[in-house]
Amino acid sequence: MTAKKIITVFGATGQQGGGLVRTVLADRDGPFSVRAVTRHPDGEQAAELKRLGAEIVRADMDDPSTLGPAFEHAYGAFLVTNFWEHMSAEREKTQAKALAGAAAHAGVQHAIWSTLDDTRACVPLDDDRMPTLQEHYKVPHFDGKAEADQYFLDEAVPTTFLRATFFWENLLSSFAPRRGADGAWWITYPLGEARLAGIAADDIGRTALAVFSRGTDLIAATVSIAGEHLKVADMAASLTEALGEPVRYRPLTPDEWRAQGFPGADESGNMFQYYRDCEQQFTEARDIDAVRGLNPALQDFDTWLAAHRDRLRTVWA
């Protein structure tokens, strides 16, 4: 029996990495095994992944000396950083550089780097439509990742650059609607009439596995993905139908959103404004039919809602 190829997965207990881990483990007859990387190998989430069949390895992107064992003898690697944990583009870039160096040193044959678009291609730094943040960026968690693409090129790591978008799971956490005085749920994103490119987190994992399964075909390619492009008013209508109670959309201006002042308000306000002002180029880069060609099980918003209806009711209650 041929030994399975190891895919090292960073962010294995998060949404993107976790989706890939579960997808690989569910494909029991497939060619890959999973090495799940976490800073907390004794935690409950790591224990669950181990129970499902993953190898668990401890590593910390902030400590490059810990990264070597995570890549040892691995065929492939899924690499993702979490800006929202610290909200520093510079720290995220330092983490990405460490990952690129370790992957190169280990001779990884195929890396997938979970990256994002450089918003400054649409909204230059001197464009005062939105504030410049952290001195160098318009949307730091986009632009920092985009700059980090170069580290993988510099290290000659065979890399596919996977660009995702807004997770529909955000409706369960950071960007959940709020109950209004009228009893309805209100979504107040600063998007106007623009379409929001969204995706189910699990579909990032499924698409990543499809990229690995294609062998060398997509090395050096940029693969931009989404599950559907929808106006927020249409999302609210779908939520109303799925949940059986009113969900309404009231668009804020980006300045109104940023003025809320919660941690990350400037960052997320700029993100939504980028989605709005650069809608055409962002959505055109994410050809739904092409994504479905890689991932035939790609979910649209209604399909995702059907699977998460009960959880939405519980979280919003």
Buried (B, 14 or more C-beta within 10 A) or exposed (E): EEEEBBBBBBBBBBBBBBBBBBBBBEEEEBBBBBBBBBBEBEEEBBEBBEEBBBEBBBBBBEEBEBBEBBBBEBBBBBBBBBBEEEBBBBBBBBBBBBBBBBBBEBEBBBBBBBBBBBBBEBBEEEEEEBEBBBEBBBBBBBBBBBBBBEBBEEBEBBBBBBBBBBBBBBBBEEBEBEEEEEEBBBBBBBBBEBBBBBBBBBBBBBBBBBBBBBEEEBBEEBBBBBBBBBBBBBBBBBBBEBBEEBBBBEBBEBEEBBEEEEEEEBBBBBBBBBBBBBBEEBBEBBEBEEBBEBBEEBBBBBBBBEEBBEEBEEEBE
